[in-house]
Amino acid sequence: MLIEKGKISRIKNINWDVEIPFGKYYTDHMLFCEYRNDLWKEPQIQTFGNFIFFPNTLVFHYGQAIFEGMKAFKDRKNNMFLFRPLEHFKRFNISAKRLAMPVIPKKIFVEGLINLLKLDTKWIVPKYGYSLYIRPFMIATDGTLTAKPSLNYLFFIFCTSVNKYYSRPLKVKIELKYSRSYNGGIGFIKAAGNYAASFFPTKKAQLEGFDQILWTDSATHSIIEESGTMNVFFYIQNTLITAPADEKILNGISRRSIIEFSKKNNINVIEKYLTIDELKYYLKKKEVAEIFGTGTAVVINHFEKINLKNKNYLLPILKKEERISYFLKKNLLDIQYNLNKDPYHWRFPIQ
């Protein structure tokens, strides 16, 4: 692996004691690797910076682009960990196969990332609430306007430091017109186009005073699937309910971790679709204790209001210690920051 060490670091200019907006500061280096002539070339690590692409580069026209989002942490003793990186590696290649892109070898993805983190280790602050968000992605780079899979690709990894990521309760609207996924589609992968398609209906909801959307199925708009870019959980009658991870639902790493942890701790979990009618019934009977979304960036974010056809349903106001979402988030974070035992082997130490 070719490694070019940057001479100047921007880290000296950062005040870690104030909240850092997500994606504002990027680490000194990035990894990239070319795929040409049916082979992955030697990966390289170089100073974070721009790449030049021609206007006819295929990714701009036909959308062959995938990505992942993952995190690295440090404990109080400055030990560095990744959280379930092999699961992200597997899901990245599931995305690649679905978009007819080449799979990335483990040596490039995992070993390349480890080398990158060792080089930029100072960007991970050894404090609770601080982490390094990692963005692996791949794009098609052929210079052609033919609508077919590219022959050439670029794989990248870059990172951004985050701290004190505060989440506030969300006001959420049930979407009855637009859809995020559909049968036989690509809703189960992290393709760039999935997120672009969500921007307009989400912006529309935000102009109406909501933070996010609860997506419903494309066929009938009667079944709840996800919330924004998050998996969603309902805590009803002492049971966690979440949609099954099929070809419409993204199988989130946070989602899976919460399910595994809950089962291990005797919390009843059911993976099934919840209909709008069922949710209305439980809301009216005041049997919905909590609703929350899960994802890598925020981990868990709970909801305070659900809107359906201009009618608002307020969720119970609980002290944080009373919320199951707080219990799950705290235990997940304690594992990530090496403050608790890890019987699941989710922590991946970087030596």
N, C-alpha and C positions, 0 to 999 in steps of 0.2 A: 504494500500500500504506500502510495506517494503522499507525504505529509509536508505541507508548507506552513510553517509557523508565522503567524502575523507578528509584525514588529510593534504595532501600537494597539493597545486595548482600550475600549470605550468604558470599561467597567468602573474606572476611577471617577467618572462623572455621574454615577448613579447614587441617589440617596435612598438606601434600602428602608429607611424608617417611615417613609410615606408610601401610600398605596401606589403601586405601579400598574398602570393600565395594561390589560392583557394584550400582548403583541407589540409593545412599544419598544423594548430593548432586545436586540438579537445578539447572540454570542459571537465571539471573534471569528469562528470558523464554521465551515459547512462541508459536508461530504457530497461528492457526486460520482456517478459511474455511468459510462456510456454502454449502450447495447447496439452493436453493429455486426453485420455479417453473421447473424445467428449466435453471437457470443457476447457475454458480458466482459468488458475490458477491466483492467486493473482500476479499482476505486482510488479516488484521490481526495485528500482533505486540503482545502485551501482557505484563504481569508474570505470571510463572508462578503459577498458583493454581487454585482450584476452579471447576467449572461445576456448575450445578444442573440436574438432569433429573427429570422426573416419573416415578413408578413404572410408568406404562404406556408408557414410551419403548421403541420396537420392538426396539432392540438387546438389551435385557434378556430378551426373550421368544423371539426367533427367530434371534438370533445373527449378524446381518449386521455383521460386524466384521473388518477386515483390518489388517495392519501390515507394516512393514519394520524391519530393523535394519541400520544402517550406521555408519561411523565417520569422524571428522575427526582430522587430525594436524597437528603443527607440527614443523618441523626445527629445528636448532640456531640458525638465523638468524631464527627466528620467522616463517618463511613457513608459510602455512596451506594444507592440502590435504584434499580429499575423496578417498576411494578408490572408483572406479568408480560414481559416483552415478547415471549415466544407466542403468546396468544395474538398479539398485534402482528407479529410476523406471519402467522398462519392466515389471519384475516386479510392482510395485505395481498397475499397471493391468491386468495379466493376472489378478491376484487379484480386482480390482474387477469385471471382466467376468464372471468365473466365479460371483460371488455377486450378479449382476444389480445392481451398484452403478455409479454414473457414473464414468467415467474422469476422472482429475485432469489438468488442463492442465500442460504442462511449465513454463510461466511461474510457476504457483503453487508447484509442487513444488520445482523447482530454484532459481529466482530467489528464492522465498520463503525457502528454506533458506539460501541465501547471505547474504541480509539478516539472518537470525536469527544466523548464525555471526559475522558482522561485529560485531553488537551484543554478543554474548557471547564475544568472542574471548579474553578473559582467562581463561576457564574451560579453555582448551586449553593445557596446560603444554608448553613446547618441550623435552621430554626424551624419550629413548628409553624406551618402555614406557608412556608416558602417552598418553591419547587421549580423545576425546569420543564417547560412544556416542549415536547419533541415532535417535529412534523416531518415524517418521511413522505415522499410523494414521487410519482412517476408520470411523465408526459410523453406523448408521441412527438417525434421531431422530424419526420419526413417533410421535405419541401415539395408537396404535391397537393393538388386540389381534387384528387380522385377519392371518392367516398369508399375507402377500404382501410383495413388495419395498416398501421404504419409498419415499416421494416426496421426502423431505428427509434431508440428511446433514450431518455435520460432519467436516472434515478437520483434523488437528492435527499439529504437530511439536513435540516437546520433547526435551531433551538431558540426559545425565547424565555427569559426569566420572568417568573410571576411571584407575587407575594400577597399575603392577606387578601385572598380572593373572597370578597364578601358577596353573599347572595341574599337578596330580599325576597319575600313571598311574592309569588306571581299571580297576576290576574290573567286568566286564560279563556279564550273563546273557542267553542266547538265549531270547527269548520265544516260547512255543509255543501260547499260547491267545489273547491279545489282539493286535489289529492297529492300526497307525497309519493305514493307507491301504488302498484297494481299487480295483479297476478301475471307472472311471467316476466316481470320487469326487473329493475335493478335496485329496488328499495333495500335489499339486504346487504348491499356493498357500499363502501365509501367512495362513490364516484362524484366528481366535482359537479356534474350536471344535476344531481339530486338536490344539492344545496341551492344552486342557482334557481331552480324551479320553485323553491319555497319562499324566495325573497318577496315576490309581489304580494301573495296572500298574507304573509306575515306583516309586511309594511302596512297593508290595508287594515289589519287588525290593530296594529299599534296606533294608527291614526284615529281609531275608534276608542282608544284608551286602554287597550289590553297589551300585555307583555308578550304573549305567545299564543300558539294555536294548539288545540287538540285535533290531530288529523283523524279523519274517518275513512272507511274503505271507499274505493273509487266506484264500486258497482252500485251500492245502495245508500251510502253515507249514513249507515245506521250502526256501524261497528267501530269502536275506538281502537286506534292502532298505536300512535306515538304522540309526542308533544314536541313541536318544534324540531330540534335536532337531537332530542333526548328520548330514551325509553321512558315509559310512564308506569307508575305503580299506584294502585288503589288499596287503601287499608280499610277493609269493610268487615265487620263482625269478627274482629281479631284474625283476619286472614289477609295476606298480601296477594293481590291479583295483578298479573301483568300479561300482556299479549305474548303468545308463543313466538319464538324466533324462527319464522319460516321465510319464504322467499319474498315477503313484503316487509318484514321487520328487521332492522339492523340488530345483530346479536352483540349488543354492547358489552365491553369487558367489565364496566362498572355494573351493568345489569346482572351479568352472570355471577360476579363476585357477591352481590347482595343476595342473590338467590341461594348460592352455596352457603354463605355465612348464616342466613336466616334458617335454613334447614338444619344446619349444625347446632343452632341455638334454639331449636324447638319452636320456631315461628312458622306457622302454617303458611305455605306458599302454593298458589295455584297458577299455572300458566294457561290462560284461556283468554279469549276475546270477551270483552265486556261491551254490551250494546248500550246505546244511548238510553233506551227505555229502561234498562236495568239500572243504569247510573241515576237517572231521574227518580226512580222508585226508591233507591237507597238514600239519595239526597233528601227527598221529601220526608222519609222516615227518620232522618238524622242519624243514619247508621254508617255514614262515611266519616271515619275519624280523620283520615289524611289522604291527600293525593300529592305525589311528588315525582319529579323527573330526575333522571340519572344520566351522567355523562362524564367523560374524563376531566374536562375543564372545571366544572362546578362540583363534581362528585354527586351531590344530592341537592336539589332545590325544591322546597315545598310550595304548594299553591295555597292561595287564600280565597280565591273566587273563581267560579266556573260560570260562563255565560252560554246559554243555549236559546237561540231565537229571541234575543233581546231580554231574556229573563235571567237574572243573576241568582246564583246559589252560593251563599257564603259558607265556608268551611269552618269547623270549630277553631276558636282561638285557644291555643294551648301554650303553656310554658315550654321552653325548649326541652327541658328534662322530661316532659310528658310525651313528647313526640317520638314515635318509632323511627321517623326519618333522622332525628338527631342521634338516637342510639346507634343506628346503622352507620351513619356518616362518621361519628366519632370512632367507632371500632374499626372502620375501614381506614381512616386516617392514622389511627394508632398503629396499625399494621404497616402502613406505608412509611411511617417515620420511625419504625423500629422501637416503638414504645410498648408493644404487646407481642405475645408469642404469635408465631405464624405457622399454625398446623397445616395450612393449605399450600405452603411453599410458593407463595405469591411474590415474596421479596426476592429479587435477583441481585445479589451483591456484585459490585464491580471492584475487583481487586487492583 
